[in-house]
């Protein structure tokens, strides 16, 4: 036990951090994605959870020079790259979905592309996984939990020329839990299947000593004005047990709640990042600005320059 004191002293003297910062000042005061941890970001649809993790990824890969892996079962590589480009360029996504030659600032786009090319950001979609497991003739379900585990246990090809292993990265994001399937035939129900997936992702984070951030969907009980709770995690109560951190994304303005109890107008694009579980830190709520046009979350400092009466109107 006394060895931990030497470890603590070494960490203090060398400013060692056993985890990954987010790059957002308010976040880094409250949470740290520790090495070997499973962290869950959950919300109802349309709250912007994919935009949130893509904002985190860009901060970490570009500003903090971290090695970031993004496993996405939900979208094509084309749309992911467009969202990331709109995030870093502040050019609305609609302009990149249906681009027009004379309306886009091509200099900005090429400048931001160069920045992204210098970042260590690996994007993996389901098309990158092999069709069969080595030594087996059975088809390999690309969304199955063992396909993700294969990224750690053997060097899996995600293109023809290069390989990687999960522990090569500083942090791994997965979008999302509800799209991952189990690999056993004896699951009694979906809840049991999700429980198995969550436990194995936690084990994978420990074995690779890499923080994993997993997106998940909340059930319908979390719809509307009610503050989300751990019991709202869809399909499984095991998630709240195995996760080190559970964050909820909640936007009251999305449900028309733009007036607080004192009658003060609230900007509808304020998002509440609720730290509902934090195994190694404090519970807190962080207010952020959700820029839907650019698929981006910003710190509140950004909107002080916008047309709101006073910073006091930002308090929910």
ABEGO torsion letter per residue (X at the ends): XAAAAAAAAAAAAAGBBBEBBAGBAAAAAABBBBBGBBBBBBBBBGAGAAAAAAAAAAAAAAAAGBBBBBBBAABBAAAAAAAAAAAAAGBBAAAAABBBAAABBAAAAAAAAAAAAABBBBBBBAAABBABBBGBABBBBAABAAAAAAAAABBBBABAABBBBAAABABBBBOBAAABBBABAABABAAAAAAAAAAAAAAAAAAAGBBBBBBBBBBAAABEABBBBAAABBGBAAAAAABABBBBBBBAAAAGBABBAAGBBBBAABBBBBBABBAABBBBBBBBBBBAAAGBBBBAAAAAABBBABAAAABX
